[in-house]
Amino acid sequence: MYVNKELAKKIIKQSLQDSLAEIRDSNDLMLKLLEESDWSIVIKSHALIESVVTELLISHTNEEMLRATIKRLPLSDSSIGKLKVAKDLGLMNSSQQIFIRKLSELRNDLVHNIENVSFSFKNFAEALDANQKRAWLKALAWQEENIDESQAITELFESMPKISFWLSINSLVSVIQIDIAEIKGTHKINAEAAAFANDIVNKIV
């Protein structure tokens, strides 16, 4: 359907501005988390990821009435979770989902035992066996096509595991927020096109 070119540009520009504002807010939150305990980083960043995945699904459906239902879905459940819905809708790739599932596993381990409040990324990374380490490197490098070619990620994980986790989480949140902005922009353009077409039909009739 047709929509005025200048209006489309305006909608796209506004969507990008909204996206940048949300990314700045999440970046600020993530920066503040670096001042907190490693336990807090895992718990709070997981909550942030869940909130943006929820918003991604709601934006795609374009049905605000579904917000309460979608919010109640578990994040990583393989049958009825938000990630399963996102996969079925083609909204997230497998690498992104692998990372989130690994983070969910870690979060669940930490949140169910009060003794884990002393969790340390350094101790966690050092305790991994070879297979566990490779699984985590693959998850953390969700944006890389070939983890074997990413020596930098391996070195960062070994020397500064907290920063390695932080960067992967922060970049994933930003990517999802950009996707949300694009989806919302598309919905607005489609709505304007439909309104334009409807106006033309009414004038003809």
Phi and psi in degrees as GROMACS dihedral restraints (atoms count N, CA, C in turn):
[ dihedral_restraints ]
;  ai    aj    ak    al  type     phi  dphi    fc
    3     4     5     6     1   -85.7    20    10
    4     5     6     7     1   144.7    20    10
    6     7     8     9     1  -145.2    20    10
    7     8     9    10     1   144.7    20    10
    9    10    11    12     1   -52.8    20    10
   10    11    12    13     1   130.1    20    10
   12    13    14    15     1   -60.6    20    10
   13    14    15    16     1   -43.6    20    10
   15    16    17    18     1   -66.1    20    10
   16    17    18    19     1   -37.1    20    10
   18    19    20    21     1   -65.7    20    10
   19    20    21    22     1   -41.3    20    10
   21    22    23    24     1   -61.1    20    10
   22    23    24    25     1   -42.8    20    10
   24    25    26    27     1   -61.5    20    10
   25    26    27    28     1   -41.4    20    10
   27    28    29    30     1   -63.6    20    10
   28    29    30    31     1   -42.4    20    10
   30    31    32    33     1   -64.6    20    10
   31    32    33    34     1   -44.9    20    10
   33    34    35    36     1   -62.5    20    10
   34    35    36    37     1   -43.2    20    10
   36    37    38    39     1   -61.6    20    10
   37    38    39    40     1   -44.2    20    10
   39    40    41    42     1   -65.6    20    10
   40    41    42    43     1   -39.1    20    10
   42    43    44    45     1   -62.6    20    10
   43    44    45    46     1   -41.5    20    10
   45    46    47    48     1   -66.3    20    10
   46    47    48    49     1   -39.8    20    10
   48    49    50    51     1   -63.6    20    10
   49    50    51    52     1   -42.2    20    10
   51    52    53    54     1   -62.7    20    10
   52    53    54    55     1   -40.8    20    10
   54    55    56    57     1   -64.0    20    10
   55    56    57    58     1   -44.4    20    10
   57    58    59    60     1   -63.0    20    10
   58    59    60    61     1   -37.6    20    10
   60    61    62    63     1   -64.6    20    10
   61    62    63    64     1   -41.9    20    10
   63    64    65    66     1   -68.4    20    10
   64    65    66    67     1   -37.4    20    10
   66    67    68    69     1   -65.1    20    10
   67    68    69    70     1   -41.4    20    10
   69    70    71    72     1   -61.2    20    10
   70    71    72    73     1   -42.0    20    10
   72    73    74    75     1   -62.7    20    10
   73    74    75    76     1   -45.3    20    10
   75    76    77    78     1   -68.5    20    10
   76    77    78    79     1   -35.7    20    10
   78    79    80    81     1   -62.9    20    10
   79    80    81    82     1   -40.8    20    10
   81    82    83    84     1   -61.8    20    10
   82    83    84    85     1   -42.6    20    10
   84    85    86    87     1   -63.6    20    10
   85    86    87    88     1   -44.1    20    10
   87    88    89    90     1   -64.9    20    10
   88    89    90    91     1   -37.4    20    10
   90    91    92    93     1   -63.6    20    10
   91    92    93    94     1   -39.7    20    10
   93    94    95    96     1   -65.9    20    10
   94    95    96    97     1   -32.8    20    10
   96    97    98    99     1   -64.0    20    10
   97    98    99   100     1   -29.0    20    10
   99   100   101   102     1   -62.7    20    10
  100   101   102   103     1   -19.8    20    10
  102   103   104   105     1   -86.4    20    10
  103   104   105   106     1    -8.8    20    10
  105   106   107   108     1   -98.2    20    10
  106   107   108   109     1  -178.4    20    10
  108   109   110   111     1   -70.1    20    10
  109   110   111   112     1   160.7    20    10
  111   112   113   114     1   -61.7    20    10
  112   113   114   115     1   -36.1    20    10
  114   115   116   117     1   -58.7    20    10
  115   116   117   118     1   -45.9    20    10
  117   118   119   120     1   -64.1    20    10
  118   119   120   121     1   -37.4    20    10
  120   121   122   123     1   -59.8    20    10
  121   122   123   124     1   -45.1    20    10
  123   124   125   126     1   -64.6    20    10
  124   125   126   127     1   -50.0    20    10
  126   127   128   129     1   -65.3    20    10
  127   128   129   130     1   -48.1    20    10
  129   130   131   132     1   -75.3    20    10
  130   131   132   133     1   -36.3    20    10
  132   133   134   135     1   -69.6    20    10
  133   134   135   136     1   -33.4    20    10
  135   136   137   138     1   -63.6    20    10
  136   137   138   139     1   -40.9    20    10
  138   139   140   141     1   -64.2    20    10
  139   140   141   142     1   -38.1    20    10
  141   142   143   144     1   -64.5    20    10
  142   143   144   145     1   -44.6    20    10
  144   145   146   147     1   -61.7    20    10
  145   146   147   148     1   -43.4    20    10
  147   148   149   150     1   -61.1    20    10
  148   149   150   151     1   -38.3    20    10
  150   151   152   153     1   -67.2    20    10
  151   152   153   154     1   -38.7    20    10
  153   154   155   156     1   -75.7    20    10
  154   155   156   157     1   -32.0    20    10
  156   157   158   159     1   -65.5    20    10
  157   158   159   160     1   -40.5    20    10
  159   160   161   162     1   -58.7    20    10
  160   161   162   163     1   -46.4    20    10
  162   163   164   165     1   -65.3    20    10
  163   164   165   166     1   -34.2    20    10
  165   166   167   168     1   -61.5    20    10
  166   167   168   169     1   -45.4    20    10
  168   169   170   171     1   -67.1    20    10
  169   170   171   172     1   -42.4    20    10
  171   172   173   174     1   -64.8    20    10
  172   173   174   175     1   -41.6    20    10
  174   175   176   177     1   -62.9    20    10
  175   176   177   178     1   -40.2    20    10
  177   178   179   180     1   -64.4    20    10
  178   179   180   181     1   -45.2    20    10
  180   181   182   183     1   -70.3    20    10
  181   182   183   184     1   -26.3    20    10
  183   184   185   186     1    59.1    20    10
  184   185   186   187     1    30.9    20    10
  186   187   188   189     1  -127.7    20    10
  187   188   189   190     1    96.6    20    10
  189   190   191   192     1   -61.5    20    10
  190   191   192   193     1   -26.3    20    10
  192   193   194   195     1   -65.1    20    10
  193   194   195   196     1   -17.6    20    10
  195   196   197   198     1   -87.2    20    10
  196   197   198   199     1    -3.3    20    10
  198   199   200   201     1   -55.9    20    10
  199   200   201   202     1   -49.2    20    10
  201   202   203   204     1   -61.3    20    10
  202   203   204   205     1   -40.0    20    10
  204   205   206   207     1   -67.7    20    10
  205   206   207   208     1   -46.6    20    10
  207   208   209   210     1   -65.1    20    10
  208   209   210   211     1   -38.4    20    10
  210   211   212   213     1   -61.9    20    10
  211   212   213   214     1   -31.5    20    10
  213   214   215   216     1   -79.0    20    10
  214   215   216   217     1   -13.7    20    10
  216   217   218   219     1   -68.6    20    10
  217   218   219   220     1   139.7    20    10
  219   220   221   222     1   -65.1    20    10
  220   221   222   223     1   157.4    20    10
  222   223   224   225     1   -74.3    20    10
  223   224   225   226     1   -52.8    20    10
  225   226   227   228     1  -109.3    20    10
  226   227   228   229     1     6.6    20    10
  228   229   230   231     1   -58.2    20    10
  229   230   231   232     1   127.7    20    10
  231   232   233   234     1   -69.7    20    10
  232   233   234   235     1   -16.1    20    10
  234   235   236   237     1  -102.5    20    10
  235   236   237   238     1   -43.3    20    10
  237   238   239   240     1  -130.6    20    10
  238   239   240   241     1    15.6    20    10
  240   241   242   243     1   -80.8    20    10
  241   242   243   244     1   167.9    20    10
  243   244   245   246     1   -60.2    20    10
  244   245   246   247     1   -38.0    20    10
  246   247   248   249     1   -65.8    20    10
  247   248   249   250     1   -36.5    20    10
  249   250   251   252     1   -63.0    20    10
  250   251   252   253     1   -43.7    20    10
  252   253   254   255     1   -64.2    20    10
  253   254   255   256     1   -43.4    20    10
  255   256   257   258     1   -62.3    20    10
  256   257   258   259     1   -38.6    20    10
  258   259   260   261     1   -65.2    20    10
  259   260   261   262     1   -46.5    20    10
  261   262   263   264     1   -61.6    20    10
  262   263   264   265     1   -31.5    20    10
  264   265   266   267     1   -89.2    20    10
  265   266   267   268     1    -4.1    20    10
  267   268   269   270     1    71.5    20    10
  268   269   270   271     1    29.4    20    10
  270   271   272   273     1   -93.2    20    10
  271   272   273   274     1   -17.7    20    10
  273   274   275   276     1  -139.7    20    10
  274   275   276   277     1   145.2    20    10
  276   277   278   279     1   -87.1    20    10
  277   278   279   280     1   170.9    20    10
  279   280   281   282     1   -66.2    20    10
  280   281   282   283     1   -34.4    20    10
  282   283   284   285     1   -64.6    20    10
  283   284   285   286     1   -42.2    20    10
  285   286   287   288     1   -62.0    20    10
  286   287   288   289     1   -41.5    20    10
  288   289   290   291     1   -70.9    20    10
  289   290   291   292     1   -36.6    20    10
  291   292   293   294     1   -60.7    20    10
  292   293   294   295     1   -43.9    20    10
  294   295   296   297     1   -62.2    20    10
  295   296   297   298     1   -46.3    20    10
  297   298   299   300     1   -63.9    20    10
  298   299   300   301     1   -40.0    20    10
  300   301   302   303     1   -64.5    20    10
  301   302   303   304     1   -40.4    20    10
  303   304   305   306     1   -64.2    20    10
  304   305   306   307     1   -41.7    20    10
  306   307   308   309     1   -64.7    20    10
  307   308   309   310     1   -37.9    20    10
  309   310   311   312     1   -63.9    20    10
  310   311   312   313     1   -40.2    20    10
  312   313   314   315     1   -61.1    20    10
  313   314   315   316     1   -45.0    20    10
  315   316   317   318     1   -64.8    20    10
  316   317   318   319     1   -44.1    20    10
  318   319   320   321     1   -59.8    20    10
  319   320   321   322     1   -44.3    20    10
  321   322   323   324     1   -64.4    20    10
  322   323   324   325     1   -38.2    20    10
  324   325   326   327     1   -62.7    20    10
  325   326   327   328     1   -39.3    20    10
  327   328   329   330     1   -77.4    20    10
  328   329   330   331     1   -37.8    20    10
  330   331   332   333     1   -77.6    20    10
  331   332   333   334     1   -19.3    20    10
  333   334   335   336     1   -95.1    20    10
  334   335   336   337     1     4.6    20    10
  336   337   338   339     1  -141.6    20    10
  337   338   339   340     1   114.7    20    10
  339   340   341   342     1   -60.3    20    10
  340   341   342   343     1   -26.0    20    10
  342   343   344   345     1   -65.2    20    10
  343   344   345   346     1   -19.2    20    10
  345   346   347   348     1   -80.6    20    10
  346   347   348   349     1     1.8    20    10
  348   349   350   351     1   -63.7    20    10
  349   350   351   352     1   -17.8    20    10
  351   352   353   354     1   -91.7    20    10
  352   353   354   355     1    14.0    20    10
  354   355   356   357     1   -50.7    20    10
  355   356   357   358     1   138.5    20    10
  357   358   359   360     1  -129.1    20    10
  358   359   360   361     1   127.9    20    10
  360   361   362   363     1   -59.2    20    10
  361   362   363   364     1   -39.0    20    10
  363   364   365   366     1   -62.6    20    10
  364   365   366   367     1   -49.5    20    10
  366   367   368   369     1   -65.4    20    10
  367   368   369   370     1   -37.4    20    10
  369   370   371   372     1   -61.3    20    10
  370   371   372   373     1   -48.7    20    10
  372   373   374   375     1   -64.5    20    10
  373   374   375   376     1   -39.4    20    10
  375   376   377   378     1   -70.0    20    10
  376   377   378   379     1   -24.6    20    10
  378   379   380   381     1   -85.9    20    10
  379   380   381   382     1    -8.5    20    10
  381   382   383   384     1   -72.4    20    10
  382   383   384   385     1   139.6    20    10
  384   385   386   387     1   -82.0    20    10
  385   386   387   388     1   179.0    20    10
  387   388   389   390     1   -59.2    20    10
  388   389   390   391     1   -43.7    20    10
  390   391   392   393     1   -68.6    20    10
  391   392   393   394     1   -41.2    20    10
  393   394   395   396     1   -64.6    20    10
  394   395   396   397     1   -40.8    20    10
  396   397   398   399     1   -62.8    20    10
  397   398   399   400     1   -44.5    20    10
  399   400   401   402     1   -63.8    20    10
  400   401   402   403     1   -38.7    20    10
  402   403   404   405     1   -62.9    20    10
  403   404   405   406     1   -41.7    20    10
  405   406   407   408     1   -70.9    20    10
  406   407   408   409     1   -38.1    20    10
  408   409   410   411     1   -61.8    20    10
  409   410   411   412     1   -41.8    20    10
  411   412   413   414     1   -62.7    20    10
  412   413   414   415     1   -41.3    20    10
  414   415   416   417     1   -67.1    20    10
  415   416   417   418     1   -46.2    20    10
  417   418   419   420     1   -65.8    20    10
  418   419   420   421     1   -29.8    20    10
  420   421   422   423     1   -94.1    20    10
  421   422   423   424     1    42.3    20    10
  423   424   425   426     1   -59.3    20    10
  424   425   426   427     1   -24.2    20    10
  426   427   428   429     1   -89.0    20    10
  427   428   429   430     1    -3.1    20    10
  429   430   431   432     1   -96.8    20    10
  430   431   432   433     1   140.7    20    10
  432   433   434   435     1   -76.0    20    10
  433   434   435   436     1   -34.5    20    10
  435   436   437   438     1  -137.3    20    10
  436   437   438   439     1   105.6    20    10
  438   439   440   441     1   -62.3    20    10
  439   440   441   442     1   -28.8    20    10
  441   442   443   444     1   -65.0    20    10
  442   443   444   445     1   -21.8    20    10
  444   445   446   447     1   -95.6    20    10
  445   446   447   448     1     1.4    20    10
  447   448   449   450     1  -108.8    20    10
  448   449   450   451     1    73.1    20    10
  450   451   452   453     1   -64.6    20    10
  451   452   453   454     1   -31.6    20    10
  453   454   455   456     1   -61.2    20    10
  454   455   456   457     1   -40.2    20    10
  456   457   458   459     1   -66.4    20    10
  457   458   459   460     1   -40.3    20    10
  459   460   461   462     1   -62.9    20    10
  460   461   462   463     1   -45.1    20    10
  462   463   464   465     1   -65.5    20    10
  463   464   465   466     1   -39.1    20    10
  465   466   467   468     1   -66.5    20    10
  466   467   468   469     1   -41.8    20    10
  468   469   470   471     1   -62.5    20    10
  469   470   471   472     1   -39.0    20    10
  471   472   473   474     1   -73.6    20    10
  472   473   474   475     1   -35.6    20    10
  474   475   476   477     1   -92.1    20    10
  475   476   477   478     1   -38.2    20    10
  477   478   479   480     1  -139.1    20    10
  478   479   480   481     1    71.9    20    10
  480   481   482   483     1   -58.5    20    10
  481   482   483   484     1   -35.1    20    10
  483   484   485   486     1   -60.4    20    10
  484   485   486   487     1   -46.1    20    10
  486   487   488   489     1   -66.0    20    10
  487   488   489   490     1   -36.0    20    10
  489   490   491   492     1   -60.8    20    10
  490   491   492   493     1   -46.9    20    10
  492   493   494   495     1   -62.1    20    10
  493   494   495   496     1   -47.8    20    10
  495   496   497   498     1   -59.2    20    10
  496   497   498   499     1   -45.4    20    10
  498   499   500   501     1   -65.0    20    10
  499   500   501   502     1   -42.1    20    10
  501   502   503   504     1   -64.7    20    10
  502   503   504   505     1   -41.7    20    10
  504   505   506   507     1   -66.1    20    10
  505   506   507   508     1   -47.6    20    10
  507   508   509   510     1   -63.5    20    10
  508   509   510   511     1   -41.8    20    10
  510   511   512   513     1   -68.5    20    10
  511   512   513   514     1   -35.7    20    10
  513   514   515   516     1   -66.6    20    10
  514   515   516   517     1   -43.7    20    10
  516   517   518   519     1   -59.6    20    10
  517   518   519   520     1   -43.0    20    10
  519   520   521   522     1   -63.5    20    10
  520   521   522   523     1   -42.9    20    10
  522   523   524   525     1   -62.5    20    10
  523   524   525   526     1   -43.4    20    10
  525   526   527   528     1   -65.2    20    10
  526   527   528   529     1   -39.0    20    10
  528   529   530   531     1   -65.0    20    10
  529   530   531   532     1   -36.0    20    10
  531   532   533   534     1   -65.4    20    10
  532   533   534   535     1   -42.1    20    10
  534   535   536   537     1   -59.9    20    10
  535   536   537   538     1   -41.2    20    10
  537   538   539   540     1   -61.4    20    10
  538   539   540   541     1   -43.9    20    10
  540   541   542   543     1   -61.7    20    10
  541   542   543   544     1   -41.4    20    10
  543   544   545   546     1   -64.7    20    10
  544   545   546   547     1   -41.1    20    10
  546   547   548   549     1   -64.0    20    10
  547   548   549   550     1   -46.5    20    10
  549   550   551   552     1   -63.2    20    10
  550   551   552   553     1   -39.7    20    10
  552   553   554   555     1   -62.8    20    10
  553   554   555   556     1   -42.0    20    10
  555   556   557   558     1   -62.5    20    10
  556   557   558   559     1   -43.3    20    10
  558   559   560   561     1   -60.3    20    10
  559   560   561   562     1   -41.7    20    10
  561   562   563   564     1   -66.3    20    10
  562   563   564   565     1   -41.9    20    10
  564   565   566   567     1   -64.0    20    10
  565   566   567   568     1   -43.4    20    10
  567   568   569   570     1   -62.9    20    10
  568   569   570   571     1   -38.1    20    10
  570   571   572   573     1   -65.7    20    10
  571   572   573   574     1   -41.7    20    10
  573   574   575   576     1   -65.7    20    10
  574   575   576   577     1   -38.9    20    10
  576   577   578   579     1   -65.1    20    10
  577   578   579   580     1   -41.5    20    10
  579   580   581   582     1   -64.8    20    10
  580   581   582   583     1   -40.5    20    10
  582   583   584   585     1   -65.2    20    10
  583   584   585   586     1   -39.7    20    10
  585   586   587   588     1   -63.4    20    10
  586   587   588   589     1   -46.2    20    10
  588   589   590   591     1   -63.7    20    10
  589   590   591   592     1   -40.4    20    10
  591   592   593   594     1   -64.4    20    10
  592   593   594   595     1   -37.6    20    10
  594   595   596   597     1   -65.1    20    10
  595   596   597   598     1   -40.5    20    10
  597   598   599   600     1   -64.0    20    10
  598   599   600   601     1   -44.5    20    10
  600   601   602   603     1   -61.9    20    10
  601   602   603   604     1   -43.2    20    10
  603   604   605   606     1   -62.9    20    10
  604   605   606   607     1   -36.0    20    10
  606   607   608   609     1   -71.0    20    10
  607   608   609   610     1   -36.1    20    10
  609   610   611   612     1   -70.1    20    10
  610   611   612   613     1   -43.2    20    10
